[in-house]
């Protein structure tokens, strides 16, 4: 499982399971190793041949013959092995298998070796293979704090105090501290959503930005066409066929009127077209989405939290603008916190918590088989399956050191959020403390963070973990690709 140390300092973390141990070695050592393996292969072949010819009777000349053969092979094939090593490293397939076994801090250093290595490491196929093999190694920069009272203009007219920053960041590492005090976040407005390292921020309901906090790139979206009094917004960062990343912003109307309706009005902004496109989604039953709750996107399928304990599922690639509703499981009827997320095996997961404990479900096939297709129509063959049920009292008893550290605040524990594509760990909150809870072992780790200078109002506040983009982007990759 992914530990807190690995997320805060992934450069020093070891992989969860290395496919096979591989150390960084020099060319000379590599040549000697290959040479030694080849000699042992020849010796074993000759021993089998001699054993077969002499009915496996030990004879003294065999030892002398091995020595002569060893010396001759060493002299004849030394140069050939050197050239074969160079040829192997020039092969994309062999080089890819080697790089897949190295930690990211080593792989990223190899970007400057040659154009071939740069193109391979930045390619979409290598990136996807690497992230699947090293799933769970994410670099946590901190938690963006969002107060839902400021996102939607209610009649009560809630206003942010002048001493409270619009975009607070609870930084957990040096990179997070640098971002927090760089001044870049001051002009972005309120935090709304994030996807693969990109941020969606703005001043609702008219001004919105999509930015990369690492590169400080900022793009202001055109003003939306429709006016929604209550709405929710979702940012989706996806990869195009040419290896260039693009993004979409979905803005959905959350109509809470007493009239029963079975439609949802949405607007979709695409970085490809640079325009907002309106559309209307239809459902077979009445529905209303929860405001200020971004959708969880799994393989292009949107999952919105809806009122009356439902989840609205929308697949843009299905060809039909319709929404399906599924009922959420209920075990803790007095739950004070709930969250949607994506599991390690790419399924929808749902968590609830109250003052007594926490329950985690996964929406999976009844046969528990592997799914090659994920669409909104497949929900008919799925059911909620409970994976974890934890008692907070039992968890804290297993972590006496952590309980002593935070004091009496351990009695105010609740689920905070899931980790991206992770089914084994969740973030929980106890008072003003944020902890990483490993579900299988029930082990807790305190997440040290630098505060925002004021006390958070957790009744209306959501702390969303922000992870550094999972893969580096190079402006030279596209040039290399087109010139080859």
N, C-alpha and C positions, 0 to 999 in steps of 0.2 A: 504494500500500500504506500501511497505517496505521503511522506512525512512533511512536517512543517519546514524543517531545515532545507529540504529539497526545493520547496516552492520559494522560500525567501532567498536562497543562495544556490540555484541550480548548477552553477559552474563547479561547485565542489561536491555535488551529489552524485552518487553512483546510480546506475539504472536499477529498476525494480528487479528485472530478470535479464541478464545479458544473454543473448542468443548463443554466444560462445565467447570465451575470454580471448581478447586480442590486445597485445601491448604494442605501443609505438616502438619500432625498431629501425635501425639504420639500414641502408642498402647493403652494406657489407655483411651485417649479421643476417639479413634476409637471404642473401646469396648462400651463405654458409649453411643456413637451415635447410634451404631447398636442396643444396648439394648433399647434405648429410642424409636427407630423406631419400634422395635418389640412389645413393650408394647402398643404403640399407635395403632398398627394393631389389637392386641387382644381386646383392649377396643372398637374400632370401630365395630368389629365383634359382641361383646356381646351387644352393644347398638342396633345394627340392629336386633339382635335376640329378645331382650327384647321388642323393639318397635313393632315387629311383633306379639309377644305373648299377649301383653296387649293393642293392638289396638292403640299404640302410645300415651297412656295416661301417663303423668308424675307421677311417684311414688317415694316416699322418699327412699325406700330400694334400688333403683337402684344405688344411689350415694354410699351407704355403700358397695354394692356388688362390685362396681368398685374399691374401695379402697382395699378391701380384695383381689380381683383378682390381682391388681397391685403389692401388696406386695408379694403374693405367686409366681407370675411369676418372680419377681426380684430375689428372693432367689433360685428358682429352675433352672433358665436358665443362671445365670451369668457365670458359668464355661463353659456351652455349647457354649455361644457366643464367649468366649475367644478362645476356640478350633476351632470354625468355622472361625474366623478371620485368624488364623494361617493356616488353611487348604485352605482358599481362596488365601492367598499370595503364597502358594505352587503350585497353579494352574497356568500354563503358560498362559492360555487364559485370566483369570481375571487379572493377573499381567501385561499382555500386554496392556489391556484396560486402566489400571491405568497409566502405564508409557507413553502411547501415549498422555496423557493429561498434561504431565509435560514439562517444558522448558528443552532444551538440557543441560544447566548447572547442573540441578538436575539429569537428566538421567545419565550423564557421571560419576557422583559421586557414583552411585549405582553399578558401575562395580566391586567394591571390596566387595560387600555384600556377595556374594556366587558364586559358580561355575554356579549354575542354572541361576542367574541373569546375569552373565557375558555372558553366552552362548546365552541367550535370546536377550540381547541388541545388541550383535555383529552379530546376525543372519541376513541373507539377507532379510528375510520376514519382520522382525520388522523394519529394516532400511528403506526398501521401503515404508512401511506403514507410518512410522514417517515422512519421507521426503515429502510424498504426503500431509500429513495433515499440516505440518509446512513449506510448500513451500514458498520460498522467504526469509528465514532467513539465509543469507550468511554472512560470516565474510570477509570483504575486507581488504587485507593486503597492497595493493598498485597497481601500474600500471607498468608493464614491458614495456620498450621502445625499439622498434625495428626499425632500419633504413634499409629500403629495399635496399639501395645502397650497403650495406655491405654483403648482403646475396648472391647475384649473382655477379659473376665476369664479369663485362662488359668490353668492349674494352677500355672504357675511363679509367679504372683502378682506381676506387674510393677507397681510403684508409682511414681508421679511424685514426684521429689524436691521437697521443700518450697520450694526456691529457684527452681524452674522454673514459670512461669505455665501455667495450664491451657489458655489460648487465646492463644498468641503471635501477634502481627501484625507482619510486616515491612512497615512503612509506607513508601510511596513519594512522598507529597505532604503538604501541610499538613493537609488534611482527614483523611488517614490518621493523622498524628501526633496531631491533636486527639482522634480516636476512641480511639487507643491509650492516651492518658493521661487520658481522661475518667473511667475507672473503671467504665464501663458493661460492658465485656467481662469483668470479674472475676467476675461472678455467673452467667455463662452456661454454665460448664463447658467441655467440649471441643468443638472444631469438628468437624462431621460433613459438612455439605453446604451449598450456597448456590444460589439460583435467583432471577434478576432482582432482585438487591439484598437479598433476604431471606436470613437465616441460619437453619440448623438446628443447634442446639447442645444440650448436655446432659451428664448423668452416667449413662451406660449402666449397667444395662439398663432402668431404670425412669423416670428423670426426663429430660424433653426440653422444649426451648423453641424457638419460632419468633419471630424478632424482626427489626425493621428498625433497623439501627445508625444510620441517618441521622436518623430521627424518634424513636429510643429507645423505640419501641413494643415491648412484650414480651408474649407469650402462652405460658402453660405448657400443654402437651398433657396429656390424661388418661393415666394409666398404661396401657401396652399390656396386652392380655388374655393373650397367649401369651408363654411364656418360650422364647427361643432362645439356645442357648449361643454359636453363631456366627451372625452376621447382617450384613446391609448395609442402609443406609437411604438414601432418595432424597427430596429436596424438589422439588416441582413447583409453581411459581407460574403460574397461568393466569388468563385474563380471562373473566368471565361475560358474558352477553348484555346485561346492564344497565350494563356499563362498570365494574363493581366487581371488583377483583382478589380471587381466592380461591386457596387452596393445598391441596395434598394431600401427605401423607407416606406413602411406601411402605416397609414394613419386611419384608424377605425373609429367610427362614431359609436359612442356608448350611451344610447338613449335609454334613460331610466323612467320614461313616461309611463303612467298607469295603463295606457292603451297597449293591448297585446299586439306585438308585431313579430313578423318572422323574417325580417330583412335587416341587413347590416350594410350601411354605406361606408365605403372605404376610398381612400386615395393612395395611389402608389407612385412614388418618385423613383426613377431609375437614373443612375449615373450615365447610362448609355444614351438615353434620349434627352436628359436634362429637363424633363417636364413631369408634372403631376397628371396622372391618368385616373379619372373617377370610375367607379364601378359599384355595383350593388350585389351583395351576396344574399342568397335565399336559403332558408332553412325549412324543414318540414314541420317544425314546431316553433313556438315562440321562444325568443332568446333576447338577452341583453348582455353585452360584455362588461366586465368590471373595468372601471376607469383607472387610468394611470398604471395598468398592469401590462407590461410588454409581453408579447407572445413568445413561447418557446418554439424555436424552429429546428426541426429534425429532418434532415435530408430534403429540405425545401418545403416541408409541410408545417403549417402554422397551428399552434395550440394556444388558444386564448382561455383565460379563466373567465367563466361566465357566472351570472348570478344563479341562485337556486341550486348551488352545488353541482354545476356542470362544467364541461370543457368543450369549447367550440373548435372544431377541426376544419381547416381549409387548405386544400391542395391547389396552388395556382397552375400546376402543370397538368391537372386533370382535364382541363378543357371546359369544365362546367363551373359556373360561378355559384357554387352552393356550399353550405356549411352543414357539417354533421355534428350532432350533440352526443356526448357520452356522460354518464353520471359518475361523479367522483365517489370513491369509497368513503364511508364515514365509520370511524371507530371511536374517535374522541369527539363526542358531541359538543363538548364545551371547549373546543380547541381555540387558542388565541392566535395561532400563526399557521399558515399553510404556504407551500411553495411547489412550483413545477420545475422540472429539470430534465436533462437527458442522461440516461444511464450509460455505463461503460459499453454495453452491447447495442447502443443506438436506439433505445426504447424510451418511451415517455415514463417518467417516474414522478410520484407525488408524495409529499410529506406533510404531516400534521403534528402539532405539538400543543400541549397544555402544561399546566404547572406540575403535572405528575410524570409525564413522559413524552415519547416521540414514536411515531409509526411511519414506516416508509413502504410504499407500494410501487409495483412496476406493472405497466400495461403491456402484457405479452401474450403470445399465442397460447392457446389452450394446450397444444402438444409440446410447447416449449422448444420448438425447433428453430433453426436459424432462419432468418428472414432475408431474402434477397430483394424483396420489393417492399417499399414502405410508402403507403398512400393512405388517403383518408378512407377509402373503401375497405381497407383491411381491418378496420376497427370492429367490424361485425364478428370477426373470428378471434378477437382478443378479449381477455378478461383481466381484471385487477388481481394481482397476486402479492400478498404481503411478504416482504423480504426481511424486514427488521422491525422489532418492537422493543423499545428500550425504556427502562424506568430511570428517571433522572436520579432518584435516590440511590439506586444500585450503581449507576455510573460514577457518581461522586464518591461512593465508598471505595471504589476501585482506584480512585485517584486522590488519595489523602493529601499529597503534597500540593497539588493544584488547588484543592479545596481550602487548604490553609492559606495559600497565596492570595486568593480573591476574597476571603472572609465570608460573611453572611450573604453575599450577593449570589452564591451558588443556588439559593432557594428560588431565584427569579430566572430560571433557565427557559429558553425557547429556541426553536429552530430559526436560523437566520437565512441560509441559502444553501443550494447545492453547489458543487464544484462542476466545471464543464466536463461532460462525458465521464462522470465518476459516480460509481455506485457504492463505494466503500467508505467514503468520508463526507461529512457535511460540516458547515460552519454553524455554531450555535452561539447564543448570546446569554450572558449572565450579568445582569446589571449593565455596567459600562464596559464589561470585558467581552472580548471576542475569542472563541476557542475553536480549535479544529478537533472534531470528534470522529474517531475511527470506529465505524459501526460494528465490525466483527469483534475486535478486541475490547471495545468500550474504553479505549485509552483517550485521554484528553491532552491537548497541547495548547497553552496560552499563546495567542497571536499578539506579539508586542507591536503596538502601533503608536504613532505620534498623533496626539489629539488635535482637534480643530479649534481649540480655544474657548469652547462653550459646551454646555451640557446638552446632549441630544435628547429630543422629545421622541422617544421610541414609539409612541402611540401612532404617530403619523410619519415616521421616518423609516426609510428602507436603506440599509447599507449593502451595496452591491460590490462583490469582489471584482477587482480589475487586474487582469493578467496581461503581461507583455505579449505583443504579437508573437505567435508561435514559430514564425520563420522569417528570416531576413529577406528583404527585397532589394534587388540590384537593378539600376537603370540600364546596365550593360547587357542583361540577359536577353532582352528583346532584340538588341542589335546583333548579338551573336547568333541568335536563332534565325534571323532573316538573312544573315550573310553566309550561313553554312550551306 
